[in-house]
Amino acid sequence: MASGPVAVIRKLPIWLAVTLVLGLTLGTLVTVAWRAELGHGLGAADWAAVRFSVTQAIVSAVVSVVLAVPVARALARRRFRGRKALITMLGAPFILPVIVAILGLLAVFGRRGLLNGLLDAIGLPGLSIYGFQGVVLAHVFFNLPLATRFILQGWLAIPAERFRLAATLNGSVFWLLEWPMLRRVIPGAALVIFLICLTSFAVALTLGGGPRATTVELAIYQAIQFEFDLGRAALLACIQFGLCAIAATLAWGVTPADGLGAGLDRVVQRWDSGPVWVDTLALLVAVMFLAIPLVMVLLRGVPGLSEMPASIWSAALRSILVAIASATLCILLALTLALRGGFAVSIIAVLPLAASGLVVGTGLFLMIWPFVSPRSVALLVTVLVNATMALPFAVRVIAPAVAEVQASFGHLATSVGLRGWARLRLLVLPRLRRPLGFAAGLAAALSMGDLGVITLFANAEQATLPLAMYQLIGAYRIDAAAGAGLLLVVLSFALFWICDRGGRADVDA
């Protein structure tokens, strides 16, 4: 980069940011590898956990992508009132607390849920949401919107001129344009979803379990919490890191290039729209599948507010403080790395994608345990891990904006002698308010709903709101859990909105 940002970064603790990220990713990996009991190998139950992790991730990714294709095609082909709102809504599950969505799925598909009530009314046997089918169902709920957004971007990237040419030739739009696009987009989307499903600890914790429905991360948790077998937990953590690293490398390598060329940004006109009812049905089913569980959370949550124990409010306060601290640290790290730039820094920024939060937490547990009680630093560790896990997304949002500022104003700022902290304060930060606000809101919401590393370190007195909610579900206090879930949703989206809105306020001033 030019001298301005480089001059700034010389005064910023770039070495501290890099050391922290490397320590929490590769450093924890070295720790778990050192403690792994390689000589003992894996038992039958451990291999079953590996097979289950990979199998459920593959099935979840395939089902999510297959179901997303007709939904994305309908959004690409149709123009209707509320379309933009629907596309925006598809991004909501990404920041929705996992434990809340699971509670909504239980209200619909659980033993006493809407679906089983309907089946019982017509004399059919009920369905169980627990086990393999429940884990896949929850993953599809979370990842169907993400797959739809990925594939929709591929559709929208097809220039209008290609559709006109296909119509002129009286050729099949699907085989000439859509199928080549899908072959490029789907592998990358499926691999990203596969990686997400490998690291979804909260889903396996609540809907999995048992010898035949245990993921590697859940096996790590059980080895530490129930057996205190640190060597076995470390070995499993190494395997989990290896699986995630392979998936992340493949996802990075299959990022598609646009093979359809550029257009003149004309409005796309489709002559192949087909029956309206097909697209309407696809959109209706997708909206019902995503919206009904959330509506059930709302309907059960409002009466459940009065059933919540007093400890929920202290857990909510801890979650807010952890989320604010995590978001602040994440933004500082992301801004430091984005200002520094370069290929090596970009690699460091995406390293957390290959290290799940539970693997990092296992490494930190092994580091801390000989010296202090892990429970005494539970919230501090949670802040560090949550900030690190959100870092790749924050850098992805901030780095392009930093590059644009430098390209547009860098030479002018250098020519007038604007350097150092003055350049950062007067030039860079004012033009990064939008991406900084969005990234901070994203990091805060993700931290607010996280149910991962906190389960390894905290006890009841240190529980965050997701952990307290999980404990209520385990105690079969479903009404109180629904109230806590509604509170968690409100707080998560409120933090996101405050940060995002703060980045947009007076941005043109």
Disulfide bonds with the S-S distance in Angstrom:
none
